[in-house]
Amino acid sequence: PLELINTGLNLYKAALGIYALMSWLGAFGILNPREEIVMKVQGALASIIDPVLGPLRNIIPAIAGFDISFMLLWFVIEQAQAAAVSIMFGAIS
C-alpha cells in the first residue's frame, strides 16, 4: 500500500510540475492560454491541483508577484514520500 501511495504522490508531483510550467509559460507569452488543448490540459490539472493549492495560497502571500505555494506543496509531498519510505524500510527490517 505504501508503494501505491508513493506512486500516487509521484504522479501528483508530475501534474503539479506541468501545471506550474504551463502557468509560467503562459505568463511569459510562450504558451497561448486561449488554445483549446491548452485550456483542456490546464483545466484538468487545475481540477486536481487547485483544491490543494487554494488553501495554501490563502495562507502564504505571493512574494514579489511570485506564487511560492507550488514550492511549498512540492516540499510537503517530498517529505511525505520520505516518511513513507522510512516507514516501508522500518517495516521490512
C-alpha positions as CSV (number, residue, x, y, z in Angstrom):
1,P,0.0,0.0,0.0
2,L,2.8,2.4,0.7
3,E,4.2,1.8,-2.8
4,L,0.9,2.8,-4.2
5,I,0.9,6.0,-2.1
6,N,4.4,6.8,-3.3
7,T,3.3,6.3,-6.9
8,G,0.3,8.5,-6.5
9,L,2.4,11.2,-4.9
10,N,4.9,11.0,-7.8
11,L,2.0,11.3,-10.3
12,Y,0.7,14.3,-8.3
13,K,4.1,15.9,-8.4
14,A,4.3,15.4,-12.1
15,A,0.9,17.1,-12.5
16,L,2.0,19.9,-10.2
17,G,5.2,20.4,-12.2
18,I,3.3,20.5,-15.6
19,Y,0.7,22.9,-14.1
20,A,3.4,25.3,-12.8
21,L,5.3,25.1,-16.1
22,M,2.2,25.9,-18.1
23,S,1.4,28.8,-15.8
24,W,4.9,30.2,-16.2
25,L,4.9,29.7,-20.0
26,G,1.6,31.4,-20.2
27,A,2.8,34.3,-18.1
28,F,5.7,34.9,-20.4
29,G,3.6,34.6,-23.5
30,I,5.3,31.4,-24.7
31,L,2.1,29.4,-24.4
32,N,-1.2,30.7,-25.6
33,P,-3.8,30.1,-22.8
34,R,-6.6,30.6,-25.4
35,E,-5.7,27.5,-27.4
36,E,-8.2,24.7,-26.9
37,I,-5.7,22.0,-26.0
38,V,-4.0,24.3,-23.5
39,M,-7.3,25.1,-21.9
40,K,-8.3,21.5,-21.6
41,V,-5.0,20.4,-20.1
42,Q,-4.8,23.3,-17.7
43,G,-8.4,22.8,-16.7
44,A,-7.9,19.1,-16.0
45,L,-4.8,19.9,-14.0
46,A,-6.5,22.7,-12.1
47,S,-9.3,20.4,-11.1
48,I,-6.9,18.2,-9.1
49,I,-4.3,20.8,-8.0
50,D,-6.3,24.0,-7.2
51,P,-8.2,22.3,-4.3
52,V,-4.9,21.7,-2.6
53,L,-3.2,24.9,-3.6
54,G,-6.1,27.2,-2.8
55,P,-5.8,26.9,1.0
56,L,-2.1,27.3,0.8
57,R,-2.5,30.4,-1.4
58,N,-4.8,31.9,1.3
59,I,-2.2,31.4,4.0
60,I,1.0,32.2,2.0
61,P,1.1,35.5,0.1
62,A,2.9,35.9,-3.2
63,I,6.4,37.2,-2.8
64,A,7.1,39.9,-5.4
65,G,4.3,38.5,-7.5
66,F,5.7,35.0,-7.4
67,D,3.5,32.3,-6.0
68,I,5.6,30.1,-3.7
69,S,2.7,27.8,-2.8
70,F,3.8,25.4,-5.6
71,M,7.2,25.0,-4.0
72,L,5.7,24.5,-0.5
73,L,3.3,21.8,-1.8
74,W,6.2,20.1,-3.6
75,F,8.3,20.2,-0.4
76,V,5.4,18.7,1.6
77,I,4.9,15.9,-0.9
78,E,8.7,15.2,-0.8
79,Q,8.6,15.0,3.0
80,A,5.5,12.6,2.8
81,Q,7.4,10.4,0.4
82,A,10.5,10.3,2.6
83,A,8.3,9.4,5.6
84,A,6.6,6.6,3.6
85,V,10.0,5.2,2.5
86,S,11.3,5.2,6.1
87,I,8.1,3.5,7.3
88,M,8.5,1.0,4.5
89,F,12.1,0.2,5.3
90,G,11.3,0.1,9.0
91,A,8.6,-2.4,8.4
92,I,10.9,-4.6,6.3
93,S,13.7,-4.8,8.9
